[in-house]
Each structure stands twice: as C-alpha cells, then as structure tokens.
Amino acid sequence: MKKNKTLTRDWFRRWSKEYDQTLGKISFHRDLLDLMVKNSNVKDGYNILDIGCGTGLLSLKFLQKANCFVTGVDSSGEMIAIFQDKIRKLNLGDKVSLHLMDAASLKFKKEAFDQVVSSVTLHHLKDKLSAIKTVFNILNKNGLFIIGEIDMDTTGKFTDIRRLKRILKVLEQEWIPALKDAGVEAFSKMFENGKKHILNQGEYCISLAQWSGICRRAGFKSVAIKKLGRYPAFGIVIAKKS
Ligand SMILES: C[S@@+](CC[C@H](N)C(=O)[O-])C[C@H]1O[C@@H](n2cnc3c(N)ncnc32)[C@H](O)[C@@H]1O
C-alpha cells in the first residue's frame, strides 16, 4: 500500500510540469470538468472541497462559475505548487486554500462543505468506501458530491485475458483523443498511464456503476450517473446527501 502511494507521488512529481500541456489539453478531460461544474449548480458563497486538486484545473472552473471558496487538497507538493502559482498570478488568495493532504485521511470538520468534488483522483485509493464515508460526514445536510472518472472496471486477475480486453477497449478512448488533441507527448504519457491502470500500479479504477454503489453504501440518498456525450468512457457520479 505504502509502496503504491510513493509510486503515485513520484508519478505526479515527474508529471507536474507537463500536466497542463498533456492531460490538461485533452478534450475528454475538459468535457469532464465542464460536466462536473454544470451539474454542481454552484452558487456564490458556497464552500467547495476539491479532492486531488492537482494544478487547479477543476477548482479554477468552479471559481469562474461562481463567487465561491475552494479548499484544495492533494498529496503531491509539486502539483499544488503549480496551482499556488496560478492563484498568486490570478490574485485569488482570498478564495482558495490549499493543503498537502491524503484523500484517504481527510481532516475537516463535520458538515464543513456545501459541495465536494473530485476529478480523476479517487481511483488512486484502494479503500474507496472509507474515503467516501468521510466525504459524506464533511458535507452539510443538503450537500452534493460529484466524482468525475473513467468508467473502467480494472478489478480481477492480471492473467485474465477478458479483463485485459475490457480495459484496452476503454483505454483506446483515452489514447486516441490524447494523440489528436495534445500530440505525441500526451499520447506517450497516457499510454504509460494505461499500463499503470492495467497492472494496478497505484491506480484502481472501477466502473461508474461501482462508484455509484459505493456512494449509496456510504449513505448518499440519491445517486445518478451522467456520461460524456462524445466520450462515453468518461462520466460523472452525482451523489446527494439528502
Ligand atoms: C490525474 S490528477 C487530477 C488533477 C485534477 N483533479 C484534474 O482533474 O486535473 C490526480 C491528482 O490526484 C492526486 N492524488 C493521487 N493520489 C492522491 C491521494 N491519495 N490523496 C490526495 N491526492 C492524490 C495527484 O497528486 C494528482 O494531483
């Protein structure tokens, strides 16, 4: 477990400087973040927690949509440093607070947030239920949780050929837009990332239906899935506390 966490931190430390020019430039990622913001119905004054905020691509979209406050947490100091730099340049210091924190052990008060959002991050956690139970507790009673993820079930044995075929079918939808939208470097990074998905090297993706089941088990009353029109391998889970 610890070994995989170190692997993930190293991975994002090495990726951080190219992140916005690679994944940040791919259309499915932009569409995914836009769908999250659209479905959040975020309002002025809301307190938002962005789990795995990275370089701030999702948080900044929330801040553009409403006069809200964003708390960003991430386990990579290098990703956070890039977001911090953007905050300084955009003069958003009074709207954003960033914390180096593991999504598996979120330290916030009960009912501290109106909305909790997380894009392509929570699949890094092995114990998803425990983290989502914490999300449930730190949301206020009408709170909303939105997960943006790849719809890919990577559970099973590495030697299972059907598993490999199932994963490759989904990864194709990641690799082709990567090459088209952001070029060879982005493709190469996503290809490398794909191997980590296949071998569960710090990446434990599950399907959106599986995410939805975990949200229900954590206590969320209403849970819905919306997929991206152009890229059905990606989508969001919208979980309401009441
Ligand atoms: C693919 S990036 C997504 C960043 C941002 N949400 C976006 O959509 O651009 C995943 C982020 O999750 C962070 N991360 C991975 N495992 C984490 C963990 N256990 N706790 C907190 N952050 C984590 C990484 O450092 C990285 O910044």
PDBQT file of the ligand as one rigid body, heavy atoms in Angstrom, charges set to zero:
ROOT
HETATM    1  C1  LIG A 301      -4.975  12.988 -12.689  1.00  0.00    +0.000 C 
HETATM    2  S1  LIG A 301      -4.643  14.175 -11.480  1.00  0.00    +0.000 S 
HETATM    3  C2  LIG A 301      -6.180  15.111 -11.430  1.00  0.00    +0.000 C 
HETATM    4  C3  LIG A 301      -5.959  16.539 -11.011  1.00  0.00    +0.000 C 
HETATM    5  C4  LIG A 301      -7.193  17.423 -11.185  1.00  0.00    +0.000 C 
HETATM    6  N1  LIG A 301      -8.267  16.942 -10.344  1.00  0.00    +0.000 N 
HETATM    7  C5  LIG A 301      -7.618  17.450 -12.629  1.00  0.00    +0.000 C 
HETATM    8  O1  LIG A 301      -8.687  16.920 -12.966  1.00  0.00    +0.000 OA
HETATM    9  O2  LIG A 301      -6.837  17.982 -13.436  1.00  0.00    +0.000 OA
HETATM   10  C6  LIG A 301      -4.756  13.262  -9.965  1.00  0.00    +0.000 C 
HETATM   11  C7  LIG A 301      -4.350  14.079  -8.765  1.00  0.00    +0.000 C 
HETATM   12  O3  LIG A 301      -4.628  13.313  -7.598  1.00  0.00    +0.000 OA
HETATM   13  C8  LIG A 301      -3.567  13.448  -6.678  1.00  0.00    +0.000 C 
HETATM   14  N2  LIG A 301      -3.595  12.271  -5.811  1.00  0.00    +0.000 N 
HETATM   15  C9  LIG A 301      -3.308  10.983  -6.111  1.00  0.00    +0.000 A 
HETATM   16  N3  LIG A 301      -3.469  10.193  -5.031  1.00  0.00    +0.000 NA
HETATM   17  C10 LIG A 301      -3.880  11.005  -4.020  1.00  0.00    +0.000 A 
HETATM   18  C11 LIG A 301      -4.200  10.797  -2.662  1.00  0.00    +0.000 A 
HETATM   19  N4  LIG A 301      -4.150   9.579  -2.103  1.00  0.00    +0.000 N 
HETATM   20  N5  LIG A 301      -4.565  11.858  -1.913  1.00  0.00    +0.000 NA
HETATM   21  C12 LIG A 301      -4.622  13.107  -2.459  1.00  0.00    +0.000 A 
HETATM   22  N6  LIG A 301      -4.319  13.367  -3.740  1.00  0.00    +0.000 NA
HETATM   23  C13 LIG A 301      -3.962  12.333  -4.522  1.00  0.00    +0.000 A 
HETATM   24  C14 LIG A 301      -2.345  13.543  -7.556  1.00  0.00    +0.000 C 
HETATM   25  O4  LIG A 301      -1.247  14.113  -6.879  1.00  0.00    +0.000 OA
HETATM   26  C15 LIG A 301      -2.860  14.400  -8.702  1.00  0.00    +0.000 C 
HETATM   27  O5  LIG A 301      -2.663  15.761  -8.484  1.00  0.00    +0.000 OA
ENDROOT
TORSDOF 0
